[in-house]
Amino acid sequence: MNVLVPIQPGSDIRWVSSFLAELRRTQSICAHLLSVQPLYNGHVRMFFTPEQLFAFHTEDARAEAAPLCQALDDRDVPYKVHMAVGSSAEEITRFAKEHACSRIVIGPGARASFSDLLFGSIKRQVEALAQAAGLRCEVL
């Protein structure tokens, strides 16, 4: 079973790693950790080459994924780390569709931000986009 775990600031790493470890006890899973990096605006992009921007995104994604990777290593849960650049909800949905993920594990997160109040939480955005794309995928 392919399980997508978007790496979100403020997510509860203990909860996510415990959930995946419990899921692994009952079935074979491959956890795909996805770090979605925001696209740099044109003012920033004009001063760097595409290779340099890719290196910045890659470094940020590795740093963002490190605590969850350590928690999954401690619980012996297999995973692969991926990176995307763009809008979080759109990239999460695209990845889930491309990799036939049957679950997207976002888990409990930090308190709602102002943008969550305007646009809905990432979880709600992903649910709406997945439904619109015809994905049959549970979002937790």
Beta strands, then each sheet from edge to edge (+ up, - down):
strand 1: 2-6
strand 2: 30-37
strand 3: 79-85
strand 4: 103-104
strand 5: 138-139
sheet 1: 3+ 2+ 1+ 4+ 5+
end
